[in-house]
Amino acid sequence: MTAVVRIVLIDPSHPGNIGSVARAMKNMAITDLVLVRPRSFPHAESNALAAGADDILANARIVSTVSEAVADCGFIAGTTSRPRSYYWEFTTPRDVAGRIVALPEENRAALLFGSERYGLSTDDLQYCNVLVRIPANPDYCSLNLAMSVQLLSYEIFMAREQPRSEVQMELPLAPAGDVEHFYEHLNQVLNEIDFEDRTGHLMERLRRLFNRAQLDRNELNIMRGILSAVQGRRGQSSRRPP
C-alpha cells in the first residue's frame, strides 16, 4: 500500500464537473474527494456525469476552507497553469506521482485544484509543498478540470504499478493542521522579538521554506520546542531586576 490520495476541488462552479471528476477518480482507484465551497452540490448533473461513480459523490466531504480540507494531509501539491512568483518549486504530474507513491501508507497526500475560471488563489498556495504544471501545447493549453484530475490520477495509478524502493522515515509527515499551528507559533515569536519584515513577505517565504522541507512529526515538535524555549528565555529576561 501507499499513501492515501485526496482530490480537493476548491470553489467548483459547475456540478457536472464534479461528477466528471468523480468518474476520473474511480477509473484510477482514487476515492477520497473533498469539495471546498461548491456552488451547487449535491446535484442531478453531478450524478449523471459521474457515470457510475456515485459512491464517490455520496462519500464526498464538503468543507468551507482549504485548511479544513488538508488538515490531516502531510503532503500537498497544488495544480497551476499560470506563472507564479516568489520562487515556487514546480514539478510534473509524473514526478509528483512518484513522490506520493514513495510516501509510507500512514501518510495522506492531497492534490489541490482551483476553480474552473481562476485556478488556485495565492492563499491556497500557502498550504502547498510543491506546485504541479501539466505539460501541454503552449499555443493551446486548455485543459478542463476533469482532464486535469484524470491526468494526475493516471500518473499516480501508473506509479503504484511500478516497483519502488521504500522511503525510510523516522515518523509520518506532520499533518497540515499541525503545521498551521507551527506557523502561528513562529509568527507570534517573530513579533515578540521584533524581527523586522523588510519585504512584507517574510511569513510567505518561511512557509515555502518549511513546506519544501516536509517536516515529520518529530521535526515539527523540535521546531515548536525551540520557539517555546525562545519565549521562555525572553520571559526570564523580562523578570530580571534592572
Residue pairs with C-beta under 8 A, 6 or more apart in sequence:
1 105
2 100
2 101
2 102
2 103
2 105
2 160
3 74
3 75
3 100
3 101
3 103
3 104
3 105
3 106
3 107
3 108
3 109
4 32
4 105
4 107
4 108
4 109
5 30
5 32
5 100
5 108
5 109
5 110
5 111
5 153
5 156
6 32
6 33
6 34
6 69
6 70
6 73
6 108
6 109
6 110
6 111
7 21
7 25
7 30
7 32
7 33
7 34
7 110
7 111
7 113
7 149
7 153
8 34
8 35
8 36
8 66
8 69
8 70
8 110
8 111
8 112
8 113
9 17
9 18
9 21
9 33
9 34
9 35
9 36
9 38
9 113
9 145
10 36
10 37
10 66
10 69
10 112
10 113
10 114
10 115
10 120
10 124
11 36
11 37
11 38
11 39
11 114
11 115
11 118
12 18
12 21
12 35
12 38
12 39
12 41
12 115
12 116
12 145
13 39
13 115
13 116
13 117
14 39
14 45
14 116
15 38
15 39
15 40
15 41
15 43
15 44
15 45
15 46
16 45
16 46
16 48
16 49
17 49
17 116
17 144
17 145
17 146
18 35
18 38
18 41
18 43
18 46
18 57
18 60
19 45
19 46
19 47
19 48
19 49
19 50
19 51
19 53
19 57
20 49
20 50
20 145
20 146
21 33
21 113
21 145
21 146
21 149
22 33
22 46
22 50
22 53
22 54
22 56
22 57
22 60
23 49
23 50
23 51
23 52
23 53
23 146
24 146
24 149
24 150
24 153
25 31
25 33
25 53
25 56
25 149
25 153
26 52
26 53
26 55
26 56
27 150
27 153
28 150
28 153
28 154
28 156
28 157
29 157
30 153
30 156
30 157
31 55
31 56
31 59
33 56
33 57
33 59
33 60
33 61
34 60
34 61
34 62
34 63
34 69
34 110
35 41
35 60
35 61
35 62
35 63
36 62
36 63
36 64
36 65
36 66
36 68
36 69
37 64
38 62
41 60
41 62
42 57
46 57
47 54
47 57
50 56
50 57
63 69
66 112
66 123
66 124
66 127
67 127
67 176
67 177
67 180
69 110
70 76
70 110
70 112
70 127
70 176
70 177
71 175
71 176
71 177
71 180
72 108
72 175
72 176
72 177
73 108
73 109
73 110
73 175
73 176
74 103
74 107
74 108
74 109
74 172
74 173
74 174
74 175
74 176
74 214
75 99
75 100
75 103
75 107
75 108
75 109
75 110
75 129
75 173
75 214
76 109
76 110
76 112
76 127
76 128
76 129
76 176
76 211
77 91
77 96
77 100
77 109
77 110
77 111
77 112
77 128
77 129
77 130
77 131
77 132
78 111
78 112
78 114
78 120
78 124
78 125
78 127
78 128
78 130
78 131
78 132
79 111
79 112
79 113
79 114
79 119
79 120
79 131
79 132
79 133
79 134
79 148
79 152
80 114
80 119
80 120
80 125
80 131
80 132
80 133
81 119
81 133
81 134
81 141
81 143
82 119
84 90
84 125
84 131
86 201
86 204
86 205
86 208
87 208
88 125
88 128
88 130
88 131
88 208
89 130
89 131
89 212
90 130
90 131
90 132
90 133
91 99
91 130
91 131
91 132
91 133
92 132
92 133
92 134
92 135
93 132
93 134
93 151
93 152
93 155
94 155
94 159
96 111
96 130
96 132
96 152
96 155
97 152
97 155
97 156
97 158
97 159
98 159
98 164
99 130
100 109
100 156
100 159
101 156
101 159
101 160
101 162
101 164
102 164
102 165
102 166
102 167
103 109
103 167
103 173
104 166
104 167
104 169
104 172
106 172
107 172
107 173
108 175
110 176
111 132
111 149
111 152
112 120
112 124
112 127
112 128
113 120
113 145
113 148
113 149
114 120
114 121
114 124
116 144
116 145
125 131
126 204
126 207
127 176
127 211
128 211
129 211
129 212
129 214
130 211
130 212
132 152
134 143
134 148
134 151
134 152
136 143
143 151
169 216
170 216
170 218
171 216
171 217
171 218
172 216
172 217
173 214
173 215
173 216
173 217
174 182
174 215
174 216
174 217
174 219
174 220
178 217
178 220
179 210
179 211
179 215
179 220
181 224
182 210
182 215
182 220
182 223
182 224
183 203
183 206
183 207
183 210
185 224
185 227
185 228
186 203
186 206
186 223
186 227
187 203
188 227
189 227
189 230
189 231
190 197
190 202
190 203
192 231
192 234
193 230
193 234
195 202
197 203
199 205
210 223
213 219
215 223
